[in-house]
Amino acid sequence: MTLFQALVLGVVQGLTEFLPVSSSGHLFLVRYLLEWPEPGLAFDVSLHVGTLVAVLWYFRREWTALTAAAVRVLRQRAIRTPEERRVLFLIIGTIPAAIGGVLLAGYAETVFRHPRITAIALIALGLLLWIVDRIAPRLRTLDTMRWTDALVIGIAQVFALVPGVSRSGATMTAGRALGFDRQSAAVFSFLMSMPIIAAALLKEVPHAVASGDPVTPVIVGIISSMVSGWIAIAVLIKFLGHRSYGVFAVYRVALGLFVLWTLHVRG
């Protein structure tokens, strides 16, 4: 892998991890369409490190409050404040993805990784995101969340094992379907990303360290995915304050159709 490829893939990962357009789908399609080699495990891990740092830094005040709330819950063995309830909701929302990851890991790395499946997933969720965002009410904030809402959003996150679906896209769509306003749906989606990314790192870091991959592309991947991830979060939060998800739905459908056309041309 060249440093340019590492930079491009890092930027793609950072932007698409948090925008509802599918990071795994974009990384796969970039390598497929440009015929780039498969990066090593250490580089894959570096991209997750970068996006994890981005979400932790952007929401550092929220994570400080949530960490303190988690400690209080353990000490008092009771849930009383909104922050303490949010800790519970994040745990509930993470459980389905953890179970799905264990049961479907083999499919996620083999059967699901086909450009045609990625293209169809991009189009299907793009249309669903647009429809849901158009018809669902925007009356609820995170303070009104119930444990059942967190569970539904967590189940939606499982579908992101299919490249092209998008973890953020699936969770934001579920949040909007439940009546949450756009910013609330996005914020909870971003907060939910931390446990999933952290769990993936815990699983893969020992193998990545032992892989012996070159260090320089790893550093480039961390920095580029971190910076672009932070920018993606900041821009999307402000964007959703006065705009809809429509532009992302259009982009997903257009990209999916382009991929299908490319596959047809290549035969």
Secondary structure by P-SEA (a helix, b strand, c coil): ccaaaaaaaaaaaaaaccccccaaaaaaaaaaaaccccccaaaaaaaaaaaaaaaaaaaaaaaaaaaaaaaaaaaccccccaaaaaaaaaaaaaaaaaaaaaacccccccccccaaaaaaaaaaaaaaaaaaaaccccccccccccaaaaaaaaaaaaacccccccaaaaaaaaaaaacccaaaaaaaaaaaaaaaaaaaaaacaaaaaacccccaaaaaaaaaaaaaaaaaaaaaaaaaccccaaaaaaaaaaaaaaaaaaaaaac
